[in-house]
Amino acid sequence: MKIGFIGLGNMASAMIGGILGTGLCKPEEIIGSSKTEMTAQRAADKFGIVTGTDNQETARQADVLVLAVKPVFFPEVIAEIRDIVDESKLVISIAAGKSIAWIEQEFGKRLRLVRCMPNTPAMVSEGCTCICLKEDADKADEEMALKLMNSFGKANILPERLMDAFIGVAGSAPAYVFVFIEAMADAAVAAGMPRKQAYEFAAQSVLGSARMVLETGMHPGELKDMVCSPGGTTIEAVRVLEEKGFRAAVIDAVAACVDKSKNL
């Protein structure tokens, strides 16, 4: 089996690193192409894979073809490889705003097609990925998509109608968390802490808290209550967050993200 990547940017690199790191494929089983020779060479040097700038050759050799270019370039790339791609290949798209129906219409033919949306923590093998399958997808294609996407984090299958909700709660969520970490670190710096330590403490606290949610199975509210001693420092901080509308701001931000995604 050979996996081909059209597009070798950050997300494709994260995916390739995960696939190789888990031993799912060997370097010689991966091929990639990009718009520039410099990007192609960078991926070749980093992963030991064959790369180039010929999208048609990548599509021709691939059994599983990952379309990892920006959505604006999809019409151009699809037009280039349309005559090469058929039902013998599994096509995986990671483009936002491009539905399964739209992609298949652009190709002008029936395809084995999966739509995925990984988020940027895939770059450190902690990605969260939504997988949307065509109604006629078979079990083998489902299993392949899950294997690939689980190689750099956690993946789950959702109906495509929930893709926008996923983008709001996970796809775009790293940006919200980065803002939160930066704000906490700024407050610590204001209290006299060196900035490097402030970022480390804030980031590790977020990481550990997230693991508690995932590994204990406890409700986030219950975990919050465990930290809030009567009359203590934490409940005072929580009181200020509620007073400033923290919870409502997060809900509104996610809702705005979902609405924007629906209208791309």
C-alpha positions in Angstrom: 0.0 0.0 0.0 1.3 3.5 -0.9 -0.1 6.7 0.7 0.2 9.9 -1.3 0.0 13.4 0.0 -0.8 16.3 -2.3 0.3 19.3 -0.2 3.2 19.0 2.3 2.5 21.8 4.7 2.3 21.7 8.5 -0.8 19.4 8.7 0.5 17.0 6.1 3.9 16.9 7.9 2.1 16.2 11.2 0.2 13.3 9.6 3.3 11.9 8.0 5.2 12.1 11.2 2.5 10.2 13.1 2.1 7.6 10.4 5.9 6.9 10.4 6.2 7.2 14.2 3.6 4.5 14.9 5.1 2.2 12.3 1.9 2.2 10.3 3.9 2.7 7.1 7.6 2.8 6.1 9.1 5.9 4.4 9.2 4.1 1.1 5.4 3.6 1.3 4.7 7.3 1.3 5.0 9.8 -1.6 4.2 13.5 -1.6 4.1 16.5 -3.8 3.9 20.2 -3.2 3.8 23.5 -5.2 7.4 24.4 -4.6 10.6 22.3 -4.8 11.8 23.8 -1.5 8.8 22.4 0.4 9.1 19.1 -1.3 12.7 18.8 -0.4 12.1 19.8 3.2 9.7 16.9 3.6 12.1 14.5 1.9 14.9 15.5 4.1 12.8 15.3 7.3 11.0 12.0 6.7 13.1 10.1 4.1 10.1 9.9 1.7 10.0 10.4 -2.1 8.7 13.9 -2.9 8.3 16.2 -5.9 6.2 18.8 -7.5 4.2 16.5 -9.8 0.7 16.1 -8.3 -0.3 13.7 -11.1 2.5 11.3 -10.3 1.6 11.3 -6.6 -2.1 10.6 -7.5 -1.0 7.9 -10.0 1.1 6.0 -7.4 -1.1 6.3 -4.4 -3.5 3.7 -3.1 -4.6 6.2 -0.4 -4.5 9.8 -1.6 -4.6 12.6 1.0 -5.6 16.1 -0.3 -3.8 18.4 2.1 -3.9 21.7 0.1 -5.7 24.8 1.2 -9.4 24.8 0.2 -8.9 27.7 -2.3 -6.6 25.4 -4.3 -9.0 22.4 -4.5 -10.6 23.2 -7.9 -7.1 23.6 -9.4 -5.7 20.4 -7.9 -8.8 18.3 -8.7 -8.8 19.5 -12.3 -5.2 18.4 -12.5 -5.7 14.8 -11.1 -9.3 14.2 -12.1 -8.5 11.7 -14.9 -6.1 9.7 -12.7 -8.3 9.2 -9.6 -10.9 6.5 -9.7 -12.6 4.1 -7.3 -9.4 2.0 -7.0 -8.1 4.7 -4.7 -9.3 6.0 -1.3 -9.3 9.8 -1.3 -9.1 11.6 2.0 -9.7 15.4 2.2 -8.7 17.5 5.1 -10.1 20.8 3.7 -12.4 23.0 5.7 -15.6 24.1 4.0 -15.5 21.5 1.2 -18.2 18.9 1.6 -18.1 15.3 0.4 -20.8 16.1 -2.2 -18.9 19.1 -3.4 -15.6 17.2 -3.8 -17.3 14.4 -5.7 -19.1 16.8 -7.9 -15.7 18.5 -8.8 -14.2 15.2 -9.7 -17.3 14.4 -11.8 -17.4 10.8 -10.8 -18.2 8.4 -7.9 -15.3 8.0 -5.5 -14.2 6.3 -2.4 -14.1 9.5 -0.3 -13.5 10.4 3.3 -13.6 13.9 4.8 -11.4 14.5 7.8 -10.6 17.5 10.0 -7.5 17.3 12.2 -6.5 20.1 14.4 -3.0 21.6 14.9 -2.0 19.6 18.0 -1.5 16.8 15.5 1.9 18.4 15.1 2.9 17.0 18.6 0.9 13.8 18.1 -2.0 15.0 20.2 -4.4 15.8 17.4 -8.2 15.6 17.6 -9.7 14.5 14.3 -13.3 14.2 13.0 -13.9 11.6 10.3 -16.9 11.9 8.0 -17.7 8.9 5.7 -19.8 8.7 2.6 -23.0 6.8 3.0 -21.7 4.0 0.8 -18.3 3.8 2.5 -17.2 0.2 3.3 -15.7 -1.1 6.5 -12.1 -1.3 5.1 -12.1 2.4 4.2 -13.5 3.3 7.6 -10.8 1.3 9.3 -8.0 2.8 7.2 -9.2 6.4 7.9 -9.3 5.6 11.7 -5.8 4.0 11.6 -4.3 7.0 9.8 -5.9 9.7 12.0 -5.3 7.8 15.2 -1.6 7.7 14.4 -1.2 11.3 15.5 -3.8 11.7 18.2 -7.5 10.7 18.7 -10.0 10.3 16.0 -13.8 9.8 16.0 -16.4 9.3 13.3 -19.2 11.9 13.1 -21.9 12.5 10.5 -21.0 15.3 8.2 -23.8 17.5 9.4 -21.8 17.8 12.7 -18.6 18.9 11.1 -19.2 22.6 11.8 -19.9 21.8 15.5 -16.6 19.8 15.6 -14.7 22.8 14.1 -16.1 25.0 16.8 -15.3 22.7 19.7 -12.1 21.1 18.5 -10.8 22.3 15.1 -10.4 25.9 16.1 -10.2 25.3 19.8 -6.4 25.3 20.1 -6.5 29.1 19.4 -8.9 29.6 22.3 -6.6 27.6 24.6 -3.5 29.5 23.5 -5.2 32.8 24.3 -6.2 31.4 27.7 -2.6 30.3 28.4 -1.2 33.6 27.3 -3.6 35.5 29.5 -2.8 33.4 32.6 1.0 33.8 31.9 0.5 37.6 31.5 -1.1 37.7 35.0 1.7 35.7 36.5 4.2 38.1 34.9 2.3 41.0 36.4 2.7 39.3 39.7 6.5 39.1 39.3 7.1 35.7 37.7 9.6 35.4 34.8 7.7 34.9 31.5 9.3 31.6 30.5 8.2 30.0 33.8 4.8 31.6 33.5 4.2 30.0 30.1 5.5 26.6 31.3 3.3 26.6 34.4 0.2 27.8 32.6 0.6 25.3 29.7 1.4 22.3 32.0 -1.7 23.1 34.1 -3.9 23.1 31.0 -2.3 19.8 29.8 -2.8 18.1 33.2 -6.3 19.3 33.6 -7.3 18.0 30.1 -5.8 14.6 30.9 -7.8 14.5 34.1 -11.0 15.0 32.1 -10.1 12.3 29.6 -8.6 9.7 32.0 -10.9 10.0 35.0 -14.2 10.2 33.1 -15.4 12.7 35.7 -17.6 15.6 34.8 -15.6 18.9 34.4 -17.8 20.5 37.0 -17.0 17.8 39.5 -13.3 18.2 38.9 -13.6 22.0 39.3 -15.3 21.5 42.7 -12.4 19.3 43.8 -10.1 22.3 43.5 -12.4 24.9 45.0 -11.9 24.7 48.8 -14.4 26.7 50.9 -13.3 30.3 51.2 -10.1 29.6 49.3 -8.2 31.2 46.4 -9.6 29.0 43.6 -13.3 29.7 44.3 -12.4 33.4 44.4 -10.8 33.2 41.0 -13.8 31.2 39.6 -16.2 33.9 41.0 -14.4 36.5 39.1 -14.4 34.4 35.9 -18.2 34.0 36.2 -18.6 37.7 37.0 -16.7 38.7 33.9 -18.8 36.3 31.7 -16.1 33.8 31.0 -18.4 30.9 30.4 -20.8 32.9 28.2 -17.9 34.3 26.2 -16.6 30.8 25.5 -20.1 29.6 24.4 -20.6 32.6 22.2 -17.1 32.2 20.7 -17.7 28.6 19.8 -21.2 29.4 18.4 -19.6 32.2 16.2 -17.0 29.7 14.9 -19.7 27.2 14.0 -21.8 29.8 12.2 -18.7 31.0 10.3 -17.8 27.4 9.3 -21.4 26.9 8.0 -21.0 29.9 5.7 -17.5 29.2 4.2 
